[in-house]
């Protein structure tokens, strides 16, 4: 039994905190994204009604975010509007098939105001990454959320140069319950140790983790529990890859759903891998086609 097991699948509601932005691709297309937004979008499609907390500018891109969330049926009470800073954008390029990101600084999501936060759910979990804490205003709001909600936290580390340092990451990880990370990021946050297994043991020794999930791209993912369990999942088939943007966010969204629904971790990992494998067949990180999600709703018997 997970020592951070959630109250019930019917009442638990995820709080998703962080960036919403537009990914601009080399061919000129711009696609709505941002890791927390992607996670919230998927969770809404799967019927979990997340509370998404972020900020957009008073510009056309901000209006597009409002419109998209409204059309998708998402709760808008956590979306702030900033008169001084623009809606976030990221310029995406590709190097040897892997996405590279130029994240424009001083975007509206850097300035999520503590005084603009909505009424919070009393149970569920709090999801966030590391990027949205790069500026003091949003970091202050995150700190307030963490102290006020007292719900367990799911962190998906997303180390983007130059927007992180080890001191900040240490503060971020304090008290984390579920941590998702890739192998490169694991090496970056525990550089003093050279072996992956020893790094994992170090994190369990220093953090109150229930589960640590290490993603490995095409090789799948590993999951380790505080009780010493070790699980592995690999892709079931070779997928047609359009781009890998958002695959990790897709994986996280199903991990969160599994936690909220009380699924065994083995089942959760398998479903997360299936969904991430489908998302790499999309241009961008999400889909507005409800049939795309309906396939998984039926397969996983979510209705």
C-alpha positions as CSV (number, residue, x, y, z in Angstrom):
1,X,0.0,0.0,0.0
2,X,1.3,3.5,-1.0
3,X,1.9,5.4,2.2
4,X,0.5,8.4,0.3
5,X,-2.6,6.7,-1.0
6,X,-5.2,9.2,-1.9
7,X,-8.6,9.5,-0.2
8,X,-10.8,8.3,-3.0
9,X,-11.0,8.1,-6.7
10,X,-14.3,10.0,-6.7
11,X,-13.3,13.0,-4.6
12,X,-9.6,13.4,-5.3
13,X,-8.8,16.2,-7.7
14,X,-5.4,17.1,-9.2
15,X,-3.9,20.6,-8.8
16,X,-1.7,21.3,-11.8
17,X,0.7,24.3,-11.4
18,X,3.0,25.9,-13.9
19,X,3.6,27.1,-17.4
20,X,1.2,27.5,-20.3
21,X,2.8,28.6,-23.6
22,X,2.9,28.1,-27.3
23,X,5.6,25.9,-28.9
24,X,6.7,27.5,-32.2
25,X,8.0,24.9,-34.7
26,X,10.5,25.5,-37.6
27,X,7.7,25.3,-40.2
28,X,6.0,28.3,-38.6
29,X,3.2,26.4,-36.8
30,X,2.5,27.3,-33.1
31,X,0.9,24.7,-30.8
32,X,-0.5,25.3,-27.4
33,X,1.6,23.5,-24.7
34,X,3.8,23.8,-21.7
35,X,4.3,20.6,-19.6
36,X,1.7,21.4,-16.8
37,X,-0.8,22.5,-19.4
38,X,-0.3,19.3,-21.4
39,X,-0.8,17.2,-18.3
40,X,-4.0,19.2,-17.3
41,X,-5.3,18.8,-20.9
42,X,-4.9,15.1,-20.9
43,X,-6.4,14.7,-17.4
44,X,-9.4,16.7,-18.4
45,X,-9.9,14.4,-21.4
46,X,-9.8,11.4,-19.1
47,X,-12.5,13.0,-16.8
48,X,-10.4,14.0,-13.8
49,X,-11.3,17.7,-13.9
50,X,-7.9,19.2,-12.9
51,X,-7.5,22.7,-11.4
52,X,-4.9,24.2,-13.7
53,X,-3.1,27.2,-12.2
54,X,-1.1,29.5,-14.5
55,X,-1.1,33.0,-16.1
56,X,-1.4,34.4,-19.6
57,X,-1.0,37.9,-21.1
58,X,-3.7,40.3,-22.4
59,X,-2.8,39.3,-26.0
60,X,-4.1,37.2,-28.8
61,X,-2.2,34.1,-27.6
62,X,-3.8,34.5,-24.1
63,X,-7.2,34.7,-25.7
64,X,-6.4,31.4,-27.5
65,X,-5.6,29.8,-24.2
66,X,-8.8,30.9,-22.7
67,X,-10.8,29.8,-25.7
68,X,-9.1,26.4,-25.9
69,X,-9.6,25.6,-22.2
70,X,-13.2,26.7,-22.4
71,X,-13.9,24.5,-25.4
72,X,-12.3,21.6,-23.7
73,X,-14.4,22.1,-20.6
74,X,-11.5,23.0,-18.3
75,X,-11.9,25.0,-15.1
76,X,-10.7,28.6,-15.8
77,X,-10.7,29.7,-12.1
78,X,-6.9,29.2,-11.8
79,X,-5.9,30.9,-15.0
80,X,-4.7,34.5,-14.2
81,X,-4.3,37.3,-16.8
82,X,-1.3,39.6,-16.5
83,X,-1.3,43.1,-18.0
84,X,2.4,43.5,-17.9
85,X,3.9,40.3,-19.3
86,X,3.0,38.3,-22.5
87,X,1.7,34.8,-22.9
88,X,4.7,32.4,-23.0
89,X,6.3,31.1,-26.1
90,X,9.0,28.5,-26.8
91,X,10.9,28.2,-30.0
92,X,11.4,24.5,-30.8
93,X,14.2,23.1,-33.0
94,X,15.4,19.6,-33.6
95,X,18.9,18.2,-33.3
96,X,19.3,14.5,-34.4
97,X,15.6,14.1,-33.9
98,X,15.5,15.4,-30.3
99,X,13.7,18.6,-29.5
100,X,15.7,21.7,-28.4
101,X,13.9,24.6,-26.6
102,X,14.5,28.3,-26.4
103,X,12.2,29.4,-23.6
104,X,11.5,33.1,-23.8
105,X,12.0,34.8,-20.3
106,X,9.6,37.1,-18.4
107,X,6.4,35.4,-19.6
108,X,3.1,35.7,-17.9
109,X,3.5,32.2,-16.3
110,X,6.6,33.5,-14.5
111,X,4.3,35.9,-12.6
112,X,1.5,33.7,-11.2
113,X,0.3,35.9,-8.3
114,X,-0.3,34.5,-4.8
115,X,-3.2,37.0,-4.4
116,X,-4.9,35.6,-7.5
117,X,-5.0,31.9,-6.5
118,X,-8.4,30.2,-6.5
119,X,-10.1,28.1,-3.9
120,X,-8.2,24.8,-3.6
121,X,-9.4,21.2,-3.4
122,X,-9.0,19.7,0.0
123,X,-7.6,16.4,-1.3
124,X,-5.9,14.9,-4.4
125,X,-2.4,15.8,-5.3
126,X,-0.3,18.8,-6.4
127,X,1.7,18.4,-9.7
128,X,4.4,20.7,-10.8
129,X,7.8,20.8,-12.5
130,X,10.9,22.9,-12.0
131,X,10.7,25.4,-14.8
132,X,7.8,27.5,-13.4
133,X,9.8,28.2,-10.3
134,X,12.5,30.2,-12.2
135,X,11.1,33.6,-11.1
136,X,10.3,34.7,-7.5
137,X,6.6,35.6,-8.0
138,X,5.5,32.1,-9.3
139,X,7.9,30.5,-6.8
140,X,6.2,32.4,-4.0
141,X,2.8,31.1,-5.2
142,X,4.1,27.6,-5.4
143,X,5.3,27.9,-1.8
144,X,1.9,29.1,-0.7
145,X,0.2,26.3,-2.5
146,X,2.5,23.7,-1.0
147,X,1.8,25.0,2.5
148,X,-1.9,25.6,2.2
149,X,-3.0,22.3,0.5
150,X,-0.9,19.8,2.5
151,X,-1.7,17.3,-0.3
152,X,1.1,14.9,-1.5
153,X,3.2,16.2,-4.4
154,X,4.0,14.7,-7.8
155,X,7.1,16.4,-9.4
156,X,8.1,16.0,-13.0
157,X,11.6,17.4,-13.1
158,X,12.2,19.4,-16.3
159,X,15.7,20.8,-16.2
160,X,16.1,23.5,-18.9
161,X,19.3,25.5,-19.1
162,X,19.9,28.1,-17.8
163,X,16.7,28.0,-15.7
164,X,17.7,25.9,-12.8
165,X,20.4,25.4,-10.1
166,X,21.1,22.7,-7.6
167,X,20.1,24.8,-4.6
168,X,16.7,25.5,-6.1
169,X,16.2,21.9,-7.0
170,X,17.0,20.9,-3.5
171,X,14.2,23.2,-2.2
172,X,11.9,21.9,-4.8
173,X,12.4,18.2,-4.0
174,X,12.0,18.6,-0.2
175,X,9.0,16.6,0.9
176,X,8.2,15.1,-2.6
177,X,6.1,12.0,-2.6
178,X,6.3,10.9,-6.3
179,X,9.2,11.9,-8.6
180,X,9.4,11.4,-12.3
181,X,12.8,12.0,-13.9
182,X,14.9,10.8,-16.8
183,X,18.3,9.3,-16.7
184,X,20.2,12.5,-17.7
185,X,18.3,14.6,-15.1
186,X,19.1,12.0,-12.4
187,X,22.8,12.4,-13.2
188,X,22.5,16.2,-13.1
189,X,20.8,16.4,-9.7
190,X,23.0,13.7,-8.1
191,X,26.3,14.5,-9.8
192,X,28.4,13.4,-6.8
193,X,27.5,9.7,-7.5
194,X,28.5,7.9,-10.7
195,X,26.2,4.9,-10.7
196,X,22.4,5.1,-11.5
197,X,21.4,2.5,-8.8
198,X,23.4,4.4,-6.1
199,X,21.8,7.7,-7.2
200,X,18.4,6.2,-6.8
201,X,19.2,4.8,-3.4
202,X,20.5,8.3,-2.4
203,X,17.2,9.9,-3.4
204,X,15.3,7.4,-1.3
205,X,17.6,8.0,1.6
206,X,17.2,11.8,1.5
207,X,13.6,12.3,0.4
208,X,10.2,10.9,1.6
209,X,9.6,9.2,-1.7
210,X,6.9,6.7,-2.2
211,X,7.8,6.1,-5.9
212,X,10.6,7.2,-8.2
213,X,10.0,6.8,-11.9
214,X,12.9,7.0,-14.3
215,X,11.9,7.3,-18.0
216,X,14.3,6.0,-20.6
217,X,12.8,7.2,-23.9
218,X,12.5,4.3,-26.4
219,X,13.6,1.9,-23.8
220,X,10.5,2.6,-21.6
221,X,10.6,3.3,-17.9
222,X,11.7,2.0,-14.5
223,X,9.8,2.5,-11.2
224,X,11.2,2.1,-7.8
225,X,9.2,2.1,-4.5
226,X,10.2,2.9,-0.9
227,X,9.4,-0.7,-0.1
228,X,12.1,-2.0,-2.6
229,X,9.8,-2.9,-5.5
230,X,11.3,-2.5,-9.0
231,X,9.1,-2.5,-12.1
232,X,10.0,-2.0,-15.7
233,X,7.8,-1.2,-18.7
234,X,8.8,-1.2,-22.4
235,X,7.0,0.0,-25.5
236,X,4.6,-2.7,-26.8
237,X,5.2,-1.8,-30.4
238,X,7.2,0.5,-32.7
239,X,5.1,3.7,-33.2
240,X,5.2,6.1,-36.0
241,X,7.1,9.0,-34.6
242,X,6.0,12.5,-35.7
243,X,7.8,14.2,-32.8
244,X,8.6,13.5,-29.2
245,X,7.4,16.8,-27.8
246,X,5.1,16.1,-24.9
247,X,5.7,12.3,-24.6
248,X,6.9,12.7,-21.0
249,X,3.9,14.9,-20.2
250,X,1.6,12.2,-21.5
251,X,3.4,9.6,-19.4
252,X,3.0,11.8,-16.3
253,X,-0.7,12.4,-16.9
254,X,-1.5,8.7,-16.8
255,X,0.8,8.2,-13.8
256,X,-1.3,10.8,-12.0
257,X,-4.5,9.2,-13.1
258,X,-3.4,5.9,-11.8
259,X,-2.5,7.3,-8.5
260,X,-5.9,9.1,-8.2
261,X,-7.8,5.9,-9.2
262,X,-5.8,3.6,-6.9
263,X,-4.4,1.5,-9.8
264,X,-1.5,-0.9,-9.0
265,X,1.8,0.7,-10.2
266,X,2.4,-2.1,-12.7
267,X,-0.9,-1.3,-14.5
268,X,-0.3,2.4,-14.3
269,X,3.1,2.2,-15.9
270,X,1.8,0.0,-18.7
271,X,-1.0,2.4,-19.5
272,X,1.3,5.4,-19.2
273,X,3.7,3.8,-21.7
274,X,0.8,3.0,-24.1
275,X,-0.4,6.6,-24.0
276,X,3.0,8.2,-24.4
277,X,3.6,5.9,-27.4
278,X,0.5,7.2,-29.1
279,X,1.3,10.9,-28.4
280,X,4.6,10.7,-30.3
281,X,2.4,10.1,-33.3
282,X,1.0,13.6,-32.9
283,X,2.5,16.9,-34.0
284,X,2.8,18.6,-30.6
285,X,1.9,17.3,-27.2
286,X,-1.9,17.2,-27.2
287,X,-4.9,16.5,-29.4
288,X,-8.2,18.3,-29.7
289,X,-9.7,15.1,-31.2
290,X,-11.7,13.5,-28.5
291,X,-11.7,10.2,-30.4
292,X,-7.9,10.1,-29.8
293,X,-8.7,9.9,-26.0
294,X,-11.8,7.8,-26.4
295,X,-9.7,4.9,-27.6
296,X,-7.9,4.8,-24.3
297,X,-11.0,5.5,-22.2
298,X,-12.6,2.4,-23.7
299,X,-9.4,0.3,-23.5
300,X,-8.8,1.2,-19.8
301,X,-12.5,1.1,-19.0
302,X,-12.6,4.6,-17.6
303,X,-16.3,5.1,-18.2
